[in-house]
């Protein structure tokens, strides 16, 4: 996604692939990557976001892990679209997450062991109507076989008390947000 290129450029990270309509980067910046990166340019007027085009590329190229970087900045509609892309990625077996400087989001379909910092906020938000059998460890307020409902804020703002947090459940889809 071309908007992310500005962040990578600041960090001196050279991407393998740059995908997007290039409306967020200067031609000068983009020219620095012509020799080192594969660049796929799309029209500004299109039916998919740059992030979805990147996900399509990942699906076509058998990528198994995808991180949407800095997706919490800016427009709420773009952020919400990334949540949709997490669901699509999970459907195709891609381990995907959204990350910013202080937050990350992933969509869980099964048991997960997360590495976190003690004191991080960990929120569990059902994507499906309900997520059953939710059990956690490494959190201040552990859950033991409980059900979380999409109409409730029950899983919001827990606190990591260990460097590893285990989350499991028996049925449903669950967004996990870690804020440090």
FENJOKA-V76078 format. One record per helix or strand. SS is the DSSP state (@ for helix, = for strand). FROM is the first residue (numbers start at 1). LEN is the number of residues. If there is no record, write none. Layout:
SS,FROM,LEN ; SS,FROM,LEN
This chain:
@,2,9 ; =,17,4 ; @,27,5 ; =,38,4 ; @,50,11 ; =,65,5 ; @,76,16 ; =,95,5 ; =,103,6 ; =,112,4 ; =,121,6 ; =,130,8 ; =,139,1 ; =,146,4 ; =,158,3 ; =,164,5 ; =,171,1 ; =,174,6
